[in-house]
Amino acid sequence: MAGTRNPATGATETLSHRRHAWSVLTASTLAFTVCFMVWMMFGVIGIPIRKTLNLNATEFGLLTATPVLTGSLIRVPLGIWTDRYGGRIVMAALMAVTVPAIWLMAYATLFWHFIVIGLFVGLAGGSFSVGTPYVARWFPRNRQGMAMGVYGAGNSGAAVNKLLAPSLVVAFGWTMVPQVYAAVMLGTVVLFWLLTYSDRSHLVPSTTRFRDQLKALKDPTVIKYCQYYSIVFGGYVALSLWMVQYYVGEYQLDIRIAALLAACFSLPGGVLRAIGGVLADKYGAHSITWWVMWVSWICLFILSYPQTDFTVLTTAGRTTFHIGLNVYLFTALMAILGVAFAFGKASVFKYISDDYPSNIGTISGVVGLAGGLGGFVLPIMFGALLDMTGIRSSAFMLMYGVVWVSLIWMYFTEVRRTRVMGAEATLAHGHARG
């Protein structure tokens, strides 16, 4: 089959394989970008829907998070099917199935309509567990981090959604967004099929069932990677869904300006994943992930502080001070956090390709499931905390605590026995499992 190395044909076959590999990577990244754009749709159209249906913060969190649930739960079986049938056919079928659901979203009128249709639209989020093993197997092991990082840059679909959807909402109303997205998804299915290839040598024959694959969760290392990914990916998804309404509520911005500023988090959080993959190849997954956690911890600590006025009794009388982040400093911190999450998403999957090279599809499905579930649970918790406390920055307080848990876990299982800096750092991960 075209794309398979053949010693008899030498360099010509290798060159053909490389062309196919880069074509697969390019088309798959485009497809994932569109899928992620659709997956994050409620992050923008949820705002006018919330006003129309008069939803509270918890209900808004559930609305935005619903597509994330199915996109997460489907990841494990999609990873298995990709190992068994190949990424090309699974990805194309997955995207095609979502088109009718995306279109129907424009005709929903009740809260339960949006929840039910959102479950089907959310299937697009499962595309990550298809494309990751699909593109990785087209590249040698020492470049798989780069390949998965480039593919993962499709997370920038969250930023594309923030740049495109607000203009459609303002110009034509929110119902135009799912109609346009359905047309874009359909066109992407055709383009993906024309530009990608299959290689039977990449298939992994298996009779393992879904239930059997979940046994990977008995491996404490897999559980640890799930925890890491629930932050760097789950947190990215949750904040991508939450930030537009946060800007609107906290800083009273127009939805278009709010979405543009929210893209300062979503865009680097997606695009720079490719650079994170290259860095993970060069310096090791452990080194990158350790520094990602510390940068995230510092940013979230500052972001957690609410807008505060306090009065001090001085010798000259009472003096009132205000402490709080203005919109510019807030956006800068969110951009840094987005960069950290981008690198972290790539480095976690470098861990997987290093530790489970023959089972990338299954393990990436399990870890992706954990990350997606983080993206589902966090927006609901954000809304519940906001309803209970009235403090918008409580969302960052919650994430600060989650990162703290990961730092402690990482320290005791990896850092105490691993060099984080220096020449040995690139070899560190091989001695750090546990």
N, C-alpha and C positions, 0 to 999 in steps of 0.2 A: 504494500500500500504506500501511496505517496506520503512522504514525510518520515518514513522509517529508514534508519541508517542501514546501508548495505555495503559491506566491504568490497564487493565486486564492482560497484559503481564509483567508489571513492569520493573525491571532493565534490563532484556534481550532485550526488545524492545528499551530501552534508549541506551544501549550499541550498538545495531545495528544502531540506528540513528546517534550516534557519529561517528561510522566507516564510514557510508555513507557521513556524513558531511565533514569529513577530506579527503575522497576520491574525493568528488566533488571539494573541495577547491584546492587540489593538481593538479588534472587534468585540472581544469579551469585556474589555474595560469600558467601551462605549455602552454596551448592553447593561452592564452593572450600574453605570452612571444613571441611565434612564430608569432602571428598576429602583434605584435608591431615591431618585427624584419623586417617583410615584409613591414610594413607601413613606416619604416624609410629607406628603401632600397636606395632611391635616394640620401640620405646623403653621400653615398660612390660612387655608380656607376654614380651619377650625375657629378662627376669630370671628368672622361674620356669622358662622353657624351658631356659635355660642350666644351671640346677641339675639339671633332669631329665636332660638329655643330657650333662652334665659337660663343657661346652665351655670351651676356654681363651679368653683375651682376643681373640686374632686371629679365632677362629671366631665369637665373639660379635659382633665388628665386622662380619664378613661377613654374619651373620644379619640384623643390623639394617639393613645397607646394601643388601641385595639388592633390596628394593622400590624403592629410590632409583634403581637402575640402569635399570630399564625405564621408570620415570617420567621419566627424563632422556632416554633414547634416543628415546622416542616424541614428544618435544616438537617436533622440527623438522617431521616429517610432519603433526602435529596443527596446527601453525601454518599450514602450506600448505593443509590441508583447510579450516581456518577461513576463510582468505582466499577460498577457492573456493566452499565450500558454506554458510558462515555458522556462527556460533558456537552458535546454539541447537541445531541438530540434532547437531552434533559433540559438544557437551558432554553432551547427554542420552544419546546412544549410548555415549559413553565411560563414564559413570557406571553405566549399565545393565549393561555388559559385566563390570564388576568385582564385581557382587553375588554371582554363584556362587562366585568365587574366595575372596572374604572369608568366605563361609559354610563352605567346605571347609577353611579354616584350622583350624577347631575339631577336625577329625578327623585332622590330621597327627600322626605319632608319631616319625618318623625325621628326622634332620637334612636329608637331601636332600628330604624332603617339604616342609619349611618353605622351602627354597631355591626349589624349583620353583613352589609356590603363591605364594610371595612375589613372584616375577617377574610374575605376573598381577595380584596385588593392587596392585603398584607402578604399574600403568597409571593409577591415580587421580592420581598425581603429575603426569601430563602435562596435567592440567586447567588449569594456569597459562597455558600457551601458547594455550589456546583462549579463556579468559575475558579475557585482556589485550587482544587486538585487538578482541574482541567488544564489550566495554564502552567501550573508547576511542573507537570509531567512532560511538557514540551521543552524544558530547559534542564541543563545539567545541575546537579545538586548544589554546586557552589554559586549558582545564579538563581536558585529558586526563591531566595529571599527577595531579590530584586523583582522577579516576575510576580510574586504574590503581592509585593508592595505596589507595583504599578497597577495591577488589577484592583487592589484595594483602594487605590486613589479614586475609584468610582464612587466612594463615599461622598465625593464632592457634589454628587447629585443633590445632596441636602442644600448646598449653596445655590445650585442651579434653580432649585425649587424656590428659594427665597428671592432670587433675582427675577424669575419669570412670573410666578403665581401672583404676587401683589399687583403687578401691572394689569394682568388679566382681570383680577378682582375689581380694581378701580374702574377699568374701562368697560367691562362687559358683565360684571357680577360674578360671584364665586362659581356658579354652575358652568361657566365657560372653561374653568381649569380642568375638571375631569374629562371634558370632551376633547380638549386639545391634547391632554396627556394620553388618552386612549389612542388617538391618531398617531402620536409620536411612538408609542409602544408598538403599534402594529407595524409601522415603518421600520423600527429597529429589529423586529423579528425577521423581516425579509433580508435586511442588510446583514444581520448576524449570520444567517444561513448561507448567504452567498460568499462571505469572506472567511469562513472557518472550515476546519478539516477534522477528520477523525483518524485515529491511529489505534488499531486493534491491540498493539503491544502495550498500550496504556491501560487496558482494561484489567481489572483485578477479579478473576473468577471467585465467586463466593456464594455460599448457600446460607450465610449468616442472616438471621432475622433481626428486625428492629430491636426486639427485646434483648437479643444477645449483644448487639452493639452497645447498648446502654451499660453493659457490664464494665465498659471502660471507666465508668465513674467509680469503680472500686480501686482504681489506681490513684493514690494520693497526689501524684504529680499532675495528672489530668485535672483533678479537682482544683489544684492550685492555679493552673493555667486558666481554668474557668473563672476563678476569682479575679485574676488579673484582667481578663477580657471583659468581665462584667463592669469594670471601671472604664477602661480605655475605649471600649466600643459601646457598652450599655450606657455609660455616662455621656458619650458623644451623641448617641441617638436621642437620649432623653433631653439633653440641653438643646439639641437642634430643634426638637419639637416645642420646647418650652420658651426659648429665648425671644421670639417675636412678641408674644403676649407679655413677656417680662418687660421688654423695652416700652411697650405701649402703656402698661400699668405703672411702671416705676418712674419713667421719664416723660410720659404723656406725648409720645411721638406718633406721627402718622405711620400707618401700616407699611408704607413703602420705605420710609426712612428706617423704621424698626427692622424690617427684613434685610435691608442693605447692611446695617450694622451687625445684625445677627450672622450675616454671611461672613463677617470677619472672623468668626469662630468656625463656622462650617467649612469654609473654603480651605484654609490651611489644614484643618482637621481631616480633610479628604485627600487633597492633592499631595501633601507632603508625606503621605504614607509610603510613596515610592522611594523617597529619600531615606525614610526609616528602614525600608527593606535593605537598601544598599549598606547603610550603617550597621544593621544587624549582621549582614554577611561579613562585614569587615571586622567589627569589634566584638561580635557575639551577642546573642539574645539577652543574656543576663545583664551585661553592662548597660545596654540601652534601657532595658526595663527598669533597672534600679534608679537610674537618674530620672526617668520619666515619672516614677512615683514621687520622688522628692520634689520635682518642679510642680507637679499637680497638687501636692500637699500644701506647698507654700501659696500657690495661686488661690486655692480654695479657702485657705485660712483667711486671706485678705477679703475675698469675695463674700465670705460668710458674715462679715460685720454689717449690721443693718444701719440704715440712716438714723442717726442719733443726735438728739439735742440734750445737753446737760448743763446745769448751772453750778458755778463755783462761787462760794462766798469769799471775796477777797477784801483786802484792807480798803479798797475803793468802792466796795459794794458788791452787788451780785453781777457776775459776768457769765453770759451764756455762750457756749461753744457748740459748734456743729461738726460732727464727724460722719463722713459718708463718702462713697465713691461717686464722683461725677460721671457723666456718660462717657467721657473720653478715657478716663483711667479704667473704668469698668470694661470698655471695649478692648483696651490694650491688654488687660489681664485675661480676658476671654480669648484673645488671639493667641497669647502665649500658651494658654491651656489647650487650645486647639492643636497647636504644633506638638505639644507633649503627647496628647492622645494619638495623633497621627503616627508618631514614632512608636508609641507603645503598641498600637494595633499591629504594626508590622513585626515588631520584635517578638510578640507573643506567638505569632504564626511561624516565626523562625525557630522558636523553641520546638514547635510541633514537627516541622520538617526535619529538624536535627534528631529528635527522639523517636519519631514514629514514621520513618521514610516509606515504609511499605503499607502504611495505613492512614495516609494523610486525609483521605476523604472522610473516613469515619470519625477520627479524632477532631478534625476541623469542624465537622458537623456537631459534635458534642460540645466543643468549646464555643462554637458559634451560637449554639442553642443557649448556653449560659449568658453570653453577651447580649443576645436578643432579649432574653427574659429580663435582664437588667434594664434594657431599654423600655420594656413593657411596664415593669413594676415602678421604676423611678418616677415617671411622670404622674402616676396615680398618687404616689407618696408625696410628691411635690405639691399636688393639689390639696391633699388631705392636711398636710402641714400648714399650708397657706390658709385654709379654712379654719383650722384650730388656733393658729397663732396670729394670723394677720400680718406676718412678716415674710416678705417675698424672698429675702435672702436665706430663709430656712432651707431652701432647696440646696444651697451650697453647704450649709451646715451638715446636712445629711451626707452629701458626697464626701465632705472632709472626713467624716467618721469612717466611711467605707475605705477610703484610701489609707487611712491610719491602720486599719486591719491588715491590708495588703502589705504595707511596709513592715509591720511586725512579723507577719508570716514569712515574708521574703528574707528578712534578716536571719531568722532562726533556721530556715531550711537551705539558704544559699550563701548569704553574705559572710557568715561566721567562718565558712570553710572555703571562701572563694576570693580571689583578687578581682577588684572592680576596676582598677586602673593599672596600666603598665603592660609590658609585653605579654604577660601570662593571661591577660584579661580575655583575649580571644579564645583561649582554651578553657576558660573558667567553667563554662556551663557543663562540660563533660563530667565535672566532679561535684556538681551542685544539685543533682536530683535528690529529691527527698520530700 
